[in-house]
Amino acid sequence: MHKVGIRYEDKYVMERRIALVPDHVKQLIEKGIDIEVVRSPKRIFNDDEFKDAGADIVDEVTDSQVILGVKEMPIGYFREGKAYIFFSHTIKGQSYNMPLLKNMMDSKITLIDYEKIADDSGKRLIFFGRFAGLAGMINSLWSLGQRWNVQGLENCFLKIKQTHKYNSLVEAKAVIKEVGNFIAENGLPQSVSPLVVGITGYGNVANGAKEILDLLPTEEISPDELIGLKNKKDISNKKVYVVVFKEEHLSKPLEEGKDFDLQEYYNHPERFESQFEQYIPHMTILMNCMYWDDNYPRIVTKEYLKGLFADGNPKLSVVGDVTCDPDGSIECTHKGTEIEDPVFVYNPATGEPTMGFNGDGLLIMAVDILPSELPRESSQTFSDALIGFMPKIASADYNNSFEELDIPAEIKRATILHKGELTPDYKYLEEYL
């Protein structure tokens, strides 16, 4: 068995997650795997908890063959022949991380990316997505309360705090439920009714967002119903209307009169154009919770927002960009924000963002590490999914050729580099380098 190292997270000040929790570290040590944990004053599980589990507490990873992290590890960190497991954010050929990928190749390491650990059908097995949705929705309701407040509208969402200020998810949910009870009894101001939350996507992230919304009095309506909602007779200010958008609502074929085909959309996104703009003026909050890369049409463009806001203040107040691709599906998300400075107001007229809640335009909440706002629960769930693979990962001989590398198929499919070489499934990344 190789020694396993758990590194200190240094990309973000408020990154407090870990890939393996102390209970699981203890189980692995009992199976004969040596584990060293780099000291961290901010990690949600403290050094003593890992020490009590039997791990060596060190200032830097020493002779571990397998090194675990959560977020990107810095350029220059890698040592030849070792295996590193983390979210590398390279699989879409992200330009900002191509120097990192190049450095890992030059360092002749093995890279396993959590994002690609999946079963035979391609379903992801190890993820933080639900917690990104949970924290993203809490933050977006908090953001709406703060934004309305600076615009002079007192509102019940002011009861809600940013997610990381709660001690637990249970505590956060209790407050959201209180707000829901208030809405059900007293209603929302007529000036902002109906309150509509739109969610793009229907996976783990979207389900996390819905889990929070379900604590409010909600009614789910279809995208078609959304467009006619303001003309409905029985519209209520004592509920929140929720709309879930799937791929066929976001885009339509370029070819006139052609039906939407999901497989064609995945395989040939260049044959489609956005049709999402028809829905944007009818929402209060847009939660962007779906996978996107730059082959697909954008969901919200700067050009569209410029026109929308030129006509006065529209209904849309907050975008919770959980997907958080800089200059991506929400074009005005110019960067992922940090937990300690989580929101900015984008001014469509000038194209400029201003950090905080004040200013003309649209408020964007784009925290890049949302699950770290629920660090204990998200780390536990992640570790529950990873622990079963660890004995095989720790016992593999990484000097073998990729073909002879004896690791579970789910982990092998997630191996982007082996000894510095792109593995067959990831050769496409050469064009981005």
C-alpha positions in Angstrom: 0.0 0.0 0.0 1.2 3.5 -0.9 1.1 6.4 1.6 -1.7 8.9 0.9 -1.2 12.6 1.5 -4.0 15.1 2.1 -2.9 18.6 1.1 -3.7 22.1 2.5 -6.3 24.0 0.3 -4.6 27.3 -0.8 -6.6 28.5 -3.8 -9.3 30.3 -1.8 -9.2 31.9 1.7 -12.5 30.3 2.6 -12.0 26.9 1.2 -12.7 24.6 4.2 -13.6 21.3 2.5 -11.7 18.1 2.5 -11.9 15.0 0.3 -11.7 12.4 3.2 -13.1 13.0 6.7 -11.4 11.8 9.9 -13.7 8.7 10.3 -12.7 7.5 6.9 -9.1 8.3 7.4 -9.2 6.1 10.5 -10.8 3.2 8.5 -8.1 3.4 5.9 -5.3 3.4 8.4 -6.9 0.3 10.0 -6.6 -1.3 6.6 -2.8 -0.7 6.6 -2.7 2.6 4.6 -0.4 5.3 6.0 -2.0 8.7 5.7 -0.4 12.2 6.3 -2.4 15.3 6.6 -1.0 18.8 6.0 -1.8 21.2 8.8 -4.7 23.6 8.2 -6.0 26.3 10.6 -9.2 26.7 8.5 -10.3 23.2 7.5 -13.7 22.3 8.9 -12.2 19.2 10.5 -9.3 20.3 12.6 -5.8 18.8 12.8 -6.4 17.1 16.2 -9.4 15.1 14.7 -7.0 13.7 12.0 -4.3 13.0 14.6 -6.8 11.1 16.8 -7.8 9.1 13.7 -4.1 8.0 13.4 -2.8 10.3 10.7 0.6 12.0 10.7 0.2 15.8 10.9 2.9 17.4 8.7 3.9 20.8 7.4 4.1 19.6 3.8 3.4 16.3 2.0 6.5 14.1 2.3 6.8 10.7 0.6 3.1 10.1 -0.3 2.6 8.4 -3.6 -1.1 9.6 -3.9 -2.0 13.2 -3.0 -5.6 14.2 -2.5 -7.0 17.8 -2.7 -10.2 19.5 -3.6 -9.5 22.6 -5.7 -6.6 23.2 -8.2 -3.1 22.6 -6.9 -0.5 25.3 -7.8 1.9 25.2 -10.7 5.2 23.8 -9.5 3.7 21.7 -6.8 3.9 18.3 -8.7 6.6 15.6 -8.3 7.4 13.0 -11.0 5.7 9.6 -10.7 3.1 10.6 -8.1 -0.7 10.5 -8.5 -2.7 13.6 -7.8 -6.5 13.6 -7.4 -8.5 16.9 -7.4 -10.9 19.0 -9.5 -8.5 20.3 -12.2 -11.0 22.3 -14.2 -9.2 21.3 -17.4 -11.6 18.9 -19.2 -13.3 21.7 -21.2 -9.9 23.0 -22.3 -10.4 26.0 -19.9 -7.8 28.5 -21.1 -7.0 29.7 -17.6 -5.9 26.2 -16.5 -4.0 25.1 -19.6 -0.7 26.3 -18.1 -1.5 24.1 -15.1 -2.2 21.1 -17.4 1.1 21.7 -19.2 3.0 21.9 -15.9 1.5 18.5 -14.8 2.4 17.0 -18.2 6.0 18.3 -17.9 6.1 16.9 -14.3 5.2 13.4 -15.6 2.5 12.8 -13.0 -0.8 10.9 -13.0 -3.9 13.1 -12.8 -7.2 11.7 -11.7 -10.1 14.2 -11.8 -13.2 13.8 -9.5 -15.4 15.4 -12.1 -14.9 12.4 -14.5 -15.4 9.6 -11.9 -18.5 8.0 -13.3 -20.3 4.7 -13.8 -20.6 2.7 -17.0 -23.6 4.9 -18.1 -21.6 8.1 -17.5 -23.4 9.1 -14.3 -21.1 11.0 -11.9 -20.4 9.2 -8.7 -18.4 11.7 -6.6 -19.6 15.3 -6.5 -20.4 18.4 -4.5 -23.2 19.5 -6.8 -26.2 19.2 -4.5 -24.3 21.4 -1.9 -23.6 24.0 -4.6 -27.3 24.1 -5.4 -28.2 24.3 -1.7 -25.8 27.1 -0.9 -26.4 28.9 -4.2 -30.1 29.1 -3.5 -29.7 30.3 0.1 -27.3 32.9 -1.1 -29.6 34.0 -3.9 -32.5 34.5 -1.6 -30.2 36.4 0.8 -29.0 38.5 -2.2 -32.5 39.3 -3.3 -33.4 40.5 0.3 -30.3 42.7 0.4 -30.8 44.0 -3.2 -34.4 45.0 -2.6 -33.4 46.6 0.7 -30.9 49.0 -1.0 -33.6 49.8 -3.5 -35.9 50.8 -0.6 -38.1 47.8 -0.3 -38.3 46.2 3.1 -38.8 42.5 2.8 -38.9 39.1 4.6 -35.8 37.8 2.9 -33.7 40.1 5.1 -34.0 37.4 7.7 -31.8 35.2 5.6 -28.0 35.3 6.0 -25.2 34.2 3.6 -24.9 30.4 3.8 -21.5 30.2 5.6 -22.8 32.2 8.5 -25.0 29.3 9.6 -23.5 26.5 11.8 -25.3 23.9 9.7 -27.6 23.2 6.9 -30.4 22.3 9.4 -30.0 25.8 10.9 -30.2 27.5 7.5 -33.2 25.5 6.5 -35.1 26.5 9.7 -34.7 30.2 8.8 -35.9 29.7 5.2 -38.9 27.8 6.5 -39.7 30.8 8.8 -39.6 33.1 5.8 -41.8 30.6 3.9 -44.4 30.7 6.7 -44.3 34.5 6.7 -44.9 34.6 2.9 -47.8 32.1 3.2 -49.5 34.2 5.9 -48.7 37.8 4.9 -47.8 37.6 1.2 -45.1 39.6 -0.6 -45.4 43.2 -1.7 -47.6 43.6 -4.7 -44.9 45.7 -6.4 -42.7 42.6 -6.8 -45.4 39.9 -7.2 -45.5 37.4 -8.7 -42.1 36.3 -7.4 -40.6 33.9 -9.9 -37.5 31.7 -9.6 -36.2 30.1 -12.8 -33.8 27.2 -12.7 -31.8 26.0 -15.7 -31.1 22.3 -15.4 -32.5 19.3 -13.6 -29.4 17.5 -12.1 -27.8 17.4 -8.7 -27.2 21.2 -8.6 -30.7 22.1 -9.7 -32.2 19.6 -7.2 -30.2 21.2 -4.4 -31.6 24.6 -5.3 -35.1 23.1 -5.4 -34.6 21.5 -2.0 -34.3 25.0 -0.5 -37.2 26.5 -2.6 -39.4 23.6 -1.3 -39.2 25.2 2.2 -41.2 28.2 0.8 -44.8 28.0 -0.4 -44.2 27.3 -4.1 -46.0 26.4 -7.3 -44.2 24.9 -10.2 -45.2 26.2 -13.6 -44.0 25.4 -17.1 -41.9 27.7 -19.2 -45.0 28.3 -21.4 -47.1 29.2 -18.4 -44.4 31.6 -17.3 -44.9 33.8 -20.3 -48.6 34.2 -19.6 -48.3 34.3 -15.8 -48.8 38.1 -15.4 -52.2 37.8 -17.2 -53.5 35.0 -14.9 -56.5 35.9 -12.8 -55.7 33.9 -9.7 -52.1 35.0 -9.3 -51.0 34.9 -5.7 -48.5 37.0 -3.7 -48.5 34.3 -1.0 -46.4 31.8 -3.0 -43.2 31.7 -5.1 -43.5 30.4 -8.7 -40.8 28.0 -9.8 -39.9 27.2 -13.4 -37.5 24.5 -14.5 -35.9 24.9 -17.9 -34.6 22.0 -19.9 -32.4 22.0 -23.0 -35.4 22.3 -25.3 -36.4 25.6 -23.6 -32.9 27.1 -23.8 -32.2 26.4 -27.5 -33.9 25.7 -30.8 -32.7 24.3 -34.1 -31.4 26.8 -36.6 -33.3 25.0 -39.3 -36.8 26.5 -39.5 -39.6 24.1 -38.4 -37.3 21.4 -37.2 -38.1 19.6 -33.9 -35.7 19.8 -31.0 -33.6 16.5 -30.6 -31.6 16.2 -27.4 -29.0 13.9 -28.8 -28.4 16.1 -31.8 -28.1 19.1 -29.4 -25.4 17.3 -27.4 -23.5 16.1 -30.5 -24.0 19.2 -32.7 -24.6 22.3 -30.6 -23.5 24.5 -33.5 -26.9 23.6 -35.2 -28.8 25.4 -32.5 -29.4 29.0 -31.3 -30.7 30.4 -28.0 -34.4 31.0 -27.5 -34.1 31.7 -23.8 -34.5 35.5 -24.0 -38.3 35.2 -24.3 -38.4 34.0 -20.6 -35.9 36.4 -19.0 -38.2 39.4 -18.4 -40.7 37.3 -16.5 -38.3 36.1 -13.7 -37.2 37.6 -10.4 -34.3 35.2 -9.8 -32.5 33.1 -12.4 -30.6 30.2 -11.0 -28.1 28.9 -13.5 -27.5 25.3 -12.5 -26.5 23.4 -15.7 -23.4 22.3 -17.5 -22.2 24.6 -20.2 -19.2 24.9 -22.5 -18.5 27.3 -25.3 -19.9 25.0 -28.0 -23.4 25.8 -26.8 -25.4 29.0 -27.2 -25.2 31.5 -24.3 -28.2 31.7 -22.0 -27.9 35.4 -21.2 -25.8 37.8 -23.3 -24.6 41.3 -22.5 -26.2 42.6 -25.6 -29.6 41.4 -24.6 -29.3 42.8 -21.0 -28.3 46.2 -22.5 -31.6 46.3 -24.3 -33.7 44.9 -21.4 -32.3 47.5 -18.9 -32.5 50.4 -21.4 -36.3 50.2 -21.1 -36.2 50.8 -17.3 -35.8 48.5 -14.4 -37.0 45.0 -15.4 -38.4 42.3 -13.1 -35.1 40.3 -13.1 -33.2 41.3 -10.0 -30.7 38.5 -9.2 -28.8 35.8 -11.1 -27.5 33.0 -9.0 -24.8 31.7 -11.4 -24.0 28.4 -9.7 -22.5 27.1 -13.0 -20.0 30.0 -12.8 -18.2 29.9 -16.1 -16.4 33.3 -16.4 -17.7 35.0 -19.6 -19.7 31.9 -20.2 -23.4 30.9 -20.3 -24.2 34.1 -18.3 -21.9 36.4 -20.3 -21.8 39.1 -17.6 -20.3 36.7 -15.0 -16.9 38.1 -15.7 -15.4 36.1 -12.8 -16.2 33.7 -10.0 -16.6 35.5 -6.7 -15.2 34.6 -3.3 -17.2 33.8 -0.2 -16.0 36.9 1.5 -17.0 39.1 -1.4 -19.8 37.2 -3.1 -21.8 39.5 -5.2 -21.5 42.3 -7.8 -24.0 44.5 -9.7 -23.4 44.4 -13.5 -24.4 47.6 -15.2 -25.6 46.7 -18.8 -25.3 50.3 -20.0 -21.6 50.6 -19.2 -20.7 46.8 -19.2 -19.0 47.4 -15.8 -19.4 45.4 -12.6 -19.4 46.9 -9.1 -18.7 44.6 -6.1 -21.5 44.6 -3.5 -25.3 45.3 -3.6 -25.4 48.9 -4.8 -25.5 50.3 -8.3 -27.6 50.2 -11.5 -28.3 46.9 -13.2 -28.4 43.2 -12.3 -27.1 41.6 -9.2 -24.9 38.5 -9.8 -24.1 35.9 -7.1 -21.3 33.8 -8.6 -19.4 32.2 -5.7 -17.0 29.7 -7.2 -16.8 27.4 -4.2 -20.4 27.3 -3.0 -20.1 23.8 -1.3 -17.5 25.3 1.0 -20.2 27.4 2.5 -21.6 24.1 3.9 -18.1 22.5 4.5 -18.9 19.8 7.0 -22.0 18.3 5.3 -20.5 18.6 1.8 -17.1 17.0 2.9 -18.9 14.1 4.6 -21.1 13.3 1.6 -18.1 13.5 -0.8 -15.9 11.3 1.5 -18.8 8.8 1.7 -18.6 8.4 -2.1 -14.8 8.4 -2.3 -13.8 6.0 0.5 -14.7 2.8 -1.3 -12.3 3.5 -4.1 -9.3 4.5 -1.8 -7.8 1.0 -1.1 -7.5 0.2 -4.8 -6.2 3.8 -5.5 -3.6 3.4 -2.7 -2.4 0.0 -3.8 -2.0 0.6 -7.6 1.4 0.6 -9.2 1.6 3.9 -11.1 4.8 2.8 -12.8 2.8 0.4 -15.0 1.7 1.4 -18.4 -1.8 2.9 -18.6 -3.2 -0.3 -20.1 -1.8 -2.4 -17.2 -2.7 0.2 -14.5 -4.9 -1.8 -12.0 -7.5 0.6 -10.7 -11.3 0.5 -10.7 -12.8 1.3 -14.1 -14.6 4.3 -12.7 -11.2 5.8 -11.6 -9.4 4.8 -14.8 -12.0 6.7 -16.9 -11.2 9.7 -14.7 -7.4 9.5 -15.3 -6.6 12.4 -17.5 -2.8 12.1 -17.4 -0.7 9.0 -16.8 3.0 9.6 -16.3 2.6 13.0 -18.0 0.8 11.7 -21.1 -2.8 12.4 -22.0 -4.7 9.1 -21.8 -6.7 8.0 -24.9 -10.1 9.6 -23.8 -8.4 13.0 -23.2 -6.2 13.3 -26.3 -8.7 16.0 -27.4 -7.1 18.4 -24.9 -4.0 18.6 -27.1 -5.7 21.2 -29.3 -6.3 23.5 -26.3 -2.6 23.3 -25.3 
